[in-house]
Amino acid sequence: MTATFLILAAITVAGTLVAMTMRNLIHCVLALTLGFAGLAALYLQLGAQFVGLTQVLVYVGAVAILAVFVIMMTQHPTQTNESIVSASWIAGGLVAAVVFAVLGWAIVSSSIAQGMLPSRAEATVQPIGDALMHKYVLPLEIMGLLLTAALIGAVVVAMQEKRRAA
C-alpha cells in the first residue's frame, strides 16, 4: 500500500464516520460528500477512470447537492433533541461485526483470493464515452429526462407541503 492510498482511505473513512455521528443534517451530507470524493480519488488512483469519474459526477455532483437541497427545502425549524445512540446499539454492533466477519471469511477463502489475478483489461473512458454517445444515446437522453422530471416533481411536492404548513 502506498502513502497516497492510505491518505485517501483515511479521508474516505473519516468523512463517512463524521457523517454517521453528526447531528446537523447539512454537516452530515457535506461529510458524506467528502467520503464520496475520497472514494472517487481511490478509484482514480487504482486506474478505474470511468468508475472514478462517474463517482464524481453522480454522487459528489448530483446526489450530494440534491440531498443538500432536499434538506434545506423540507427541514422544519424546530429540531428535536433525540439521542444519537439508539437503545439497541449493542445488538446492531454485534450484527454488523458478524456480517463483517462472514464477508471477510468469504473473501479470504474464495478461489480468487487463492489464485492468480486475471490480466488487467484495458478499459478507458474513451470507448465507454463513444458507446454512450453513439450506440446508447437514446437511453441516455431518456434517463436525463426522467431524472429532470423526478427533480421537478420533488420541488412541486415540497412547495405544496410548505403551503399547507403555512
C-alpha positions in Angstrom: 0.0 0.0 0.0 1.3 3.4 -0.9 1.1 6.5 1.2 -1.4 8.1 -1.2 -3.7 5.1 -0.8 -3.5 5.3 2.9 -4.2 9.0 3.0 -7.2 8.7 0.6 -8.5 5.7 2.6 -8.3 7.8 5.8 -10.1 10.7 4.2 -12.9 8.4 3.0 -13.3 6.6 6.3 -13.1 9.9 8.3 -15.8 11.5 6.1 -18.2 8.7 6.4 -17.6 8.3 10.2 -18.3 12.0 10.7 -21.4 11.7 8.5 -22.7 9.0 10.8 -22.1 10.8 14.0 -23.0 14.5 13.4 -26.4 15.8 14.4 -26.8 18.6 11.9 -28.1 17.1 8.6 -26.3 19.7 6.4 -23.0 18.8 8.0 -23.7 15.1 7.6 -24.3 15.5 3.9 -21.2 17.6 3.5 -19.1 15.0 5.4 -20.7 12.2 3.2 -19.7 14.2 0.2 -16.1 14.2 1.4 -16.4 10.4 1.8 -17.7 10.1 -1.8 -14.9 12.3 -3.1 -12.3 10.2 -1.3 -13.8 7.1 -2.8 -13.7 8.6 -6.2 -10.0 9.5 -5.7 -9.3 5.9 -4.7 -10.9 4.7 -7.9 -8.9 7.1 -9.9 -5.7 6.0 -8.2 -6.4 2.4 -8.8 -6.8 3.1 -12.6 -10.6 2.8 -12.8 -11.1 6.1 -14.6 -14.7 5.6 -15.6 -15.9 4.5 -12.2 -14.0 7.3 -10.5 -15.3 10.0 -12.8 -18.8 8.5 -12.6 -18.5 8.7 -8.8 -17.6 12.4 -9.0 -20.4 13.2 -11.4 -23.2 11.1 -9.9 -22.5 11.1 -6.2 -20.4 14.2 -5.5 -22.0 16.3 -8.2 -25.6 15.2 -8.2 -26.7 13.1 -5.2 -24.9 15.2 -2.5 -26.1 18.5 -3.9 -29.6 17.2 -4.3 -29.6 15.9 -0.7 -28.5 19.4 0.5 -31.3 21.0 -1.5 -33.9 18.5 -0.2 -32.8 19.1 3.4 -32.9 22.8 3.0 -36.3 22.8 1.4 -38.0 20.3 3.8 -36.3 20.8 7.2 -38.5 22.2 9.9 -37.1 25.0 12.1 -37.7 23.0 15.2 -35.1 20.5 16.0 -35.6 17.5 18.3 -33.1 16.7 21.0 -33.1 12.9 20.5 -30.2 10.9 21.4 -27.7 9.9 18.7 -27.2 6.4 20.1 -30.1 4.0 19.7 -31.2 1.8 22.6 -30.3 -1.3 20.6 -26.8 -0.1 19.6 -25.1 -3.2 21.1 -27.3 -5.6 19.1 -26.7 -3.6 15.9 -22.9 -3.6 16.5 -22.9 -7.3 17.1 -24.9 -7.9 13.9 -22.5 -5.6 11.9 -19.5 -7.5 13.4 -20.9 -10.9 12.4 -21.7 -9.7 8.9 -18.2 -8.2 8.6 -16.7 -11.5 9.8 -18.7 -13.6 7.4 -17.9 -11.4 4.4 -14.2 -11.3 5.4 -14.1 -15.1 5.7 -15.9 -15.5 2.3 -13.4 -13.1 0.6 -10.3 -14.8 2.2 -11.5 -18.3 1.4 -12.6 -17.6 -2.2 -10.9 -19.1 -5.1 -10.0 -15.7 -6.5 -8.0 -14.8 -3.3 -6.2 -18.2 -3.6 -5.3 -18.0 -7.2 -3.7 -15.6 -9.6 -5.5 -12.4 -10.6 -6.6 -12.1 -14.2 -4.7 -9.8 -16.5 -5.8 -6.2 -16.3 -8.3 -5.3 -19.1 -7.6 -2.0 -21.0 -10.9 -0.2 -20.4 -10.6 3.5 -20.6 -13.1 6.3 -20.7 -12.8 6.8 -24.4 -14.6 3.6 -25.6 -17.3 3.9 -22.9 -17.9 7.5 -23.9 -18.1 6.5 -27.6 -20.6 3.8 -26.8 -22.8 6.2 -24.7 -22.8 8.9 -27.4 -23.4 6.7 -30.4 -24.9 3.3 -29.5 -26.8 4.2 -26.3 -27.6 7.9 -26.9 -31.4 7.4 -26.8 -31.4 5.6 -23.3 -29.0 8.2 -22.0 -31.3 11.0 -23.1 -34.4 9.3 -21.7 -32.6 8.8 -18.4 -31.8 12.5 -18.3 -35.5 13.4 -18.9 -36.7 11.0 -16.2 -34.2 12.5 -13.7 -35.3 16.0 -14.6 -39.0 15.1 -14.2 -38.3 13.5 -10.8 -36.5 16.7 -9.7 -39.4 18.9 -10.8 -41.8 16.6 -9.1 -39.8 16.7 -5.8 -39.8 20.5 -5.9 -43.6 20.7 -6.6 -44.3 18.3 -3.7 -42.0 20.3 -1.3 -43.7 23.5 -2.3 -47.2 22.1 -1.7 -46.1 20.9 1.8 -44.8 24.3 2.7 -48.1 25.9 1.6 -50.1 23.5 3.8 -47.8 24.1 6.8 -48.1 27.9 6.5 
